[in-house]
Amino acid sequence: MDSKPIVHIVEDDTTTRRLIENLTSLLGYQVESYDNGDDAWDAFAMKQPQVVISDWKMPGKDGLELCRRLRESKADTYTYFILVTAQRRSRSNMEQAIEAGVDDFLKKPIGSEEIWNRLRVAERILSFNRQVKTLESLIPICAYCKKVRNDSDLWEQIEQYVNERTGADFTHSICPPCIDKHVRPQMEAYKTSLKEKAEQSAGD
C-alpha cells in the first residue's frame, strides 16, 4: 500500500482505548477513536474507514451491530473489521461475529504484537480487494469485431452489453473524422461508378 489505512477505534473503556490508540499510532497508522457505538456509526457513514478496531460490548450500538450495519451499507470500499473482546471465544460467539461480518479478533488484554499482526493482515486483504475491483472493472472486448465478453463467457455487441447493465439505448451516428475517412470516399466511388455506367451506356 502507498500509505497506511485510516483506523477507527471504538472502545468505551478509556484505558483500553488509549492503549490501542498508542500502539496503532506507533505503527504509523492514522487513528480516530470513539467511546461509543452511536458516535462511531455516524463517523463511519461519512468517512468510510478502511480498518475498524471495535469492542464487542459497549453502550449504544455494540461491535456486532456496527459491523452488521457497515456490511449492509454496501460501501464502495471494503472495511476490515477487527472485534475486540474479553469474552470466551466459544463456537456460539464466533458464529455470531462471523454472521455479522467480522474479519478478525483481538483478545483482551491486548499486546503490541497482536495489534501488529492483525493490521498487517488487514493491509494484505485490503490490497487484494483493490486488485479484484480493478480486474472486475476491466471489460474484455474483442480487438477486431469489438464484441464484449459478458459474465456468462458469451460474446455480444457492446450496445447490448451496456443496455443490459444500465438500461441505456444507443443512437448511431457518424463522427466527422469517420465521414472524411469512410463516407466521403464511398460517395466519391459511387459517383464515379455511376458516371462510368452512364458513359458506357452512351457509348453503346
SESEBA-176382 format. One record per residue: residue in three letters; x, y, z of N, C-alpha, C in turn. Coordinates in steps of 0.05 Angstrom, whole numbers, padded with zeros to 5 digits, always signed. Layout:
alaXYZXYZXYZ...
***
This chain:
met+00017-00024+00000+00000+00000+00000+00017+00025+00000asp+00008+00046-00014+00024+00071-00015+00024+00085+00011ser+00002+00085+00026+00000+00098+00052-00015+00080+00071lys-00011+00084+00096-00025+00068+00116-00055+00074+00116pro-00071+00054+00120-00100+00059+00121-00108+00074+00146ile-00131+00087+00144-00142+00101+00168-00156+00080+00185val-00150+00081+00211-00161+00062+00230-00180+00077+00250his-00204+00067+00252-00223+00077+00271-00224+00058+00295ile-00220+00069+00319-00220+00053+00343-00246+00060+00359val-00261+00039+00367-00285+00043+00382-00284+00026+00408glu-00281+00040+00430-00277+00027+00456-00286+00045+00478asp-00305+00035+00495-00315+00052+00516-00297+00053+00541asp-00279+00034+00544-00260+00035+00566-00237+00053+00559thr-00233+00074+00575-00213+00094+00568-00185+00083+00567thr-00178+00066+00587-00151+00055+00588-00145+00038+00563thr-00164+00020+00556-00160+00003+00533-00159+00019+00507arg-00177+00039+00505-00178+00055+00481-00151+00070+00477arg-00140+00082+00498-00115+00096+00495-00092+00077+00489leu-00093+00053+00500-00072+00033+00494-00073+00027+00464ile-00097+00021+00453-00099+00014+00425-00090+00038+00407glu-00099+00062+00415-00091+00086+00401-00061+00089+00399asn-00048+00086+00422-00019+00089+00423-00004+00068+00406leu-00012+00043+00409+00001+00022+00395-00003+00025+00364thr-00028+00032+00357-00034+00035+00328-00019+00059+00316ser-00018+00081+00331-00004+00105+00321+00025+00100+00318leu+00037+00086+00337+00066+00079+00336+00073+00063+00312leu+00054+00047+00302+00058+00031+00278+00054+00047+00252gly+00048+00073+00255+00046+00091+00232+00019+00094+00220tyr-00002+00085+00233-00029+00088+00222-00042+00114+00232gln-00060+00124+00214-00076+00147+00222-00099+00137+00239val-00104+00150+00262-00123+00139+00281-00144+00160+00288glu-00169+00150+00289-00191+00165+00300-00205+00147+00320ser-00214+00157+00343-00225+00140+00363-00252+00150+00374tyr-00268+00132+00384-00295+00138+00394-00300+00121+00418asp-00316+00133+00437-00321+00118+00462-00348+00105+00463asn-00363+00106+00441-00389+00093+00440-00397+00086+00411gly-00415+00067+00408-00422+00057+00382-00438+00076+00365asp-00454+00094+00378-00470+00112+00363-00453+00133+00348asp-00434+00145+00363-00417+00165+00351-00399+00153+00329ala-00391+00128+00334-00374+00114+00314-00390+00109+00288trp-00415+00102+00291-00430+00096+00266-00434+00122+00250asp-00440+00144+00264-00442+00170+00250-00417+00176+00234ala-00394+00171+00246-00368+00176+00233-00364+00157+00210phe-00372+00131+00213-00368+00112+00192-00383+00120+00167ala-00408+00130+00171-00425+00137+00148-00412+00159+00131met-00398+00177+00144-00386+00199+00129-00358+00193+00119lys-00342+00178+00135-00313+00175+00128-00306+00148+00117gln-00323+00128+00120-00317+00101+00109-00288+00092+00115pro-00282+00087+00140-00254+00079+00147-00246+00053+00134gln-00221+00049+00130-00211+00024+00118-00208+00002+00138val-00202+00009+00163-00199-00011+00184-00214-00001+00209val-00229-00020+00222-00242-00013+00247-00234-00033+00268ile-00226-00023+00291-00220-00040+00314-00241-00032+00335ser-00259-00051+00340-00282-00044+00357-00286-00064+00380asp-00293-00053+00403-00300-00070+00426-00327-00084+00419trp-00331-00107+00431-00357-00121+00427-00379-00109+00444lys-00375-00108+00470-00396-00098+00489-00390-00069+00496met-00409-00051+00490-00406-00023+00497-00433-00009+00494pro-00436+00015+00505-00462+00029+00504-00470+00036+00475gly-00496+00039+00471-00506+00045+00444-00503+00020+00427lys-00495+00024+00402-00491+00002+00384-00466-00013+00393asp-00468-00040+00396-00445-00055+00403-00429-00062+00378gly-00406-00076+00381-00389-00082+00359-00402-00097+00337leu-00419-00117+00344-00432-00133+00323-00452-00116+00307glu-00466-00099+00321-00485-00082+00307-00471-00062+00288leu-00449-00051+00297-00433-00033+00280-00424-00048+00254cys-00413-00072+00258-00403-00087+00235-00426-00095+00217arg-00448-00103+00228-00472-00111+00212-00481-00088+00195arg-00483-00064+00207-00492-00041+00192-00472-00033+00170leu-00447-00036+00177-00426-00029+00158-00428-00047+00133arg-00433-00073+00137-00435-00091+00115-00461-00086+00099glu-00482-00079+00113-00507-00074+00099-00506-00048+00082ser-00488-00030+00090-00487-00004+00075-00475-00007+00047lys-00462-00030+00042-00450-00036+00016-00434-00013+00006ala-00415-00004+00022-00397+00018+00015-00380+00011-00009asp-00371+00031-00024-00354+00026-00048-00328+00013-00041thr-00316+00019-00018-00291+00008-00009-00295-00012+00014tyr-00279-00032+00015-00282-00052+00036-00270-00042+00062thr-00283-00048+00085-00273-00041+00111-00266-00067+00126tyr-00241-00069+00135-00232-00093+00150-00240-00088+00180phe-00255-00107+00191-00267-00103+00218-00255-00122+00237ile-00241-00111+00258-00229-00127+00279-00245-00124+00305leu-00254-00145+00316-00271-00144+00340-00254-00150+00365val-00256-00132+00384-00241-00135+00410-00260-00146+00431thr-00251-00167+00445-00269-00178+00465-00254-00191+00488ala-00266-00190+00511-00256-00204+00534-00271-00231+00538gln-00292-00235+00521-00308-00259+00524-00293-00284+00514arg-00302-00306+00525-00291-00332+00516-00298-00337+00487arg-00279-00346+00472-00284-00350+00443-00298-00377+00438ser-00323-00378+00447-00339-00402+00443-00348-00403+00414arg-00357-00427+00406-00367-00430+00379-00391-00412+00374ser-00408-00409+00393-00432-00391+00391-00423-00362+00386asn-00404-00353+00402-00395-00325+00399-00382-00321+00371met-00365-00340+00363-00352-00338+00337-00372-00338+00315glu-00393-00354+00316-00413-00355+00295-00428-00328+00293gln-00435-00317+00317-00448-00291+00317-00431-00270+00303ala-00405-00269+00310-00387-00249+00299-00384-00253+00268ile-00380-00277+00260-00377-00283+00231-00402-00276+00216glu-00425-00283+00227-00451-00276+00214-00453-00246+00211ala-00443-00230+00230-00445-00201+00228-00425-00189+00208gly-00405-00205+00200-00386-00196+00180-00358-00189+00191val-00353-00197+00216-00327-00192+00229-00305-00207+00214asp-00282-00194+00210-00259-00206+00196-00239-00220+00214asp-00235-00208+00238-00213-00217+00255-00220-00210+00284phe-00204-00221+00303-00209-00217+00331-00184-00209+00346leu-00188-00193+00367-00167-00187+00386-00177-00193+00414lys-00162-00209+00429-00170-00217+00456-00157-00199+00476lys-00173-00189+00495-00161-00174+00517-00148-00193+00537pro-00126-00184+00549-00111-00159+00546-00096-00159+00519ile-00092-00135+00507-00081-00132+00481-00052-00124+00482gly-00035-00137+00466-00007-00130+00464+00001-00119+00437ser+00024-00107+00436+00033-00094+00411+00036-00115+00388glu+00045-00139+00395+00049-00160+00374+00022-00167+00362glu+00001-00169+00378-00025-00177+00367-00036-00155+00349ile-00033-00130+00357-00042-00108+00341-00027-00107+00314trp-00001-00110+00315+00015-00110+00291+00007-00132+00272asn+00004-00156+00282-00004-00179+00265-00031-00174+00251arg-00051-00165+00266-00077-00161+00255-00077-00139+00234leu-00062-00118+00238-00062-00096+00219-00047-00103+00194arg-00026-00120+00196-00012-00129+00173-00031-00146+00155val-00046-00164+00168-00066-00180+00153-00087-00161+00140ala-00096-00141+00155-00115-00122+00144-00105-00109+00119glu-00080-00100+00119-00068-00087+00096-00067-00106+00072arg-00060-00131+00076-00059-00150+00054-00087-00154+00042ile-00107-00158+00060-00134-00162+00050-00144-00138+00034leu-00139-00114+00044-00148-00090+00031-00134-00087+00003ser-00109-00095+00002-00094-00094-00023-00106-00114-00043phe-00112-00138-00034-00124-00158-00052-00151-00149-00062asn-00166-00136-00044-00193-00127-00051-00191-00106-00073arg-00172-00088-00071-00169-00067-00092-00161-00080-00118gln-00144-00100-00117-00136-00114-00142-00160-00127-00156val-00177-00140-00140-00200-00153-00151-00219-00133-00164lys-00223-00110-00150-00240-00090-00161-00229-00079-00187thr-00203-00076-00189-00190-00067-00213-00196-00087-00236leu-00192-00113-00230-00197-00133-00251-00226-00134-00259glu-00245-00130-00240-00273-00131-00246-00281-00107-00263ser-00266-00085-00261-00273-00061-00276-00263-00062-00305leu-00246-00082-00311-00237-00085-00339-00257-00101-00355ile-00265-00090-00378-00285-00103-00395-00271-00116-00418pro-00272-00143-00421-00259-00157-00444-00273-00150-00470ile-00259-00138-00489-00271-00130-00514-00253-00140-00537cys-00265-00152-00557-00250-00163-00580-00236-00141-00595ala-00211-00144-00601-00195-00124-00615-00204-00121-00644tyr-00219-00141-00655-00226-00139-00683-00255-00131-00687cys-00274-00147-00676-00302-00141-00680-00314-00123-00659lys-00300-00118-00637-00308-00101-00615-00332-00112-00599lys-00337-00138-00601-00357-00150-00584-00345-00152-00556val-00363-00153-00536-00355-00154-00508-00362-00181-00496arg-00344-00192-00479-00350-00218-00466-00365-00212-00440asn-00389-00225-00438-00406-00220-00415-00399-00239-00392asp-00415-00237-00370-00410-00254-00346-00414-00283-00351ser-00429-00290-00372-00433-00319-00379-00413-00329-00399asp-00391-00313-00403-00370-00320-00422-00379-00322-00451leu-00400-00306-00457-00410-00305-00484-00404-00277-00496trp-00400-00276-00522-00393-00250-00535-00418-00237-00546glu-00421-00212-00541-00445-00197-00551-00437-00169-00559gln-00454-00156-00575-00449-00129-00583-00447-00110-00559ile-00429-00091-00561-00425-00073-00538-00451-00057-00531glu-00467-00051-00552-00492-00037-00546-00511-00054-00528gln-00512-00080-00534-00529-00098-00518-00518-00101-00490tyr-00491-00103-00488-00477-00106-00462-00483-00082-00444val-00481-00058-00455-00486-00034-00439-00515-00031-00432asn-00533-00037-00451-00562-00035-00446-00571-00053-00424glu-00560-00078-00423-00568-00097-00402-00560-00087-00374arg-00539-00072-00372-00529-00064-00346-00538-00036-00337thr-00544-00019-00357-00551+00008-00350-00579+00017-00360gly-00590+00002-00378-00616+00010-00390-00613+00030-00412ala-00588+00039-00417-00584+00059-00438-00586+00048-00466asp-00598+00063-00484-00601+00056-00512-00582+00073-00528phe-00573+00062-00551-00554+00077-00568-00569+00087-00593thr-00561+00111-00602-00569+00121-00628-00543+00124-00644his-00544+00113-00668-00520+00112-00684-00517+00136-00702ser-00493+00147-00703-00487+00169-00720-00458+00165-00730ile-00448+00185-00744-00421+00183-00755-00406+00208-00748cys-00383+00205-00736-00367+00229-00728-00353+00241-00752pro-00346+00266-00751-00334+00280-00774-00309+00266-00784pro-00290+00257-00768-00266+00243-00779-00274+00218-00795cys-00294+00203-00785-00302+00179-00800-00317+00186-00825ile-00331+00209-00826-00343+00218-00851-00322+00222-00872asp-00300+00237-00864-00278+00242-00883-00264+00217-00891lys-00260+00198-00871-00244+00175-00877-00259+00153-00892his-00285+00150-00885-00300+00127-00896-00323+00136-00915val-00340+00154-00906-00364+00161-00921-00358+00176-00947arg-00341+00197-00945-00335+00212-00970-00322+00195-00992pro-00302+00178-00984-00291+00161-01006-00312+00142-01018gln-00330+00132-01002-00351+00114-01012-00370+00130-01031met-00376+00154-01023-00394+00171-01040-00380+00177-01067glu-00354+00184-01065-00339+00190-01090-00337+00166-01108ala-00333+00143-01095-00331+00118-01111-00358+00112-01124tyr-00379+00117-01110-00406+00112-01120-00412+00131-01144lys-00404+00156-01141-00408+00176-01163-00392+00168-01187thr-00367+00159-01182-00350+00151-01205-00362+00127-01219ser-00373+00108-01203-00385+00084-01215-00410+00092-01232leu-00426+00111-01222-00450+00120-01238-00441+00133-01263lys-00420+00150-01261-00411+00164-01285-00400+00144-01306glu-00385+00124-01297-00374+00105-01316-00397+00089-01329lys-00418+00082-01313-00440+00067-01325-00455+00085-01345ala-00458+00111-01339-00472+00129-01357-00456+00132-01383glu-00430+00134-01381-00413+00136-01405-00414+00111-01421gln-00414+00089-01407-00415+00063-01422-00442+00060-01437ser-00464+00069-01424-00490+00067-01436-00491+00085-01461ala-00479+00109-01458-00479+00128-01480-00463+00117-01504gly-00442+00103-01498-00424+00092-01519-00438+00069-01534asp-00455+00055-01519-00470+00033-01532-00491+00043-01550
***
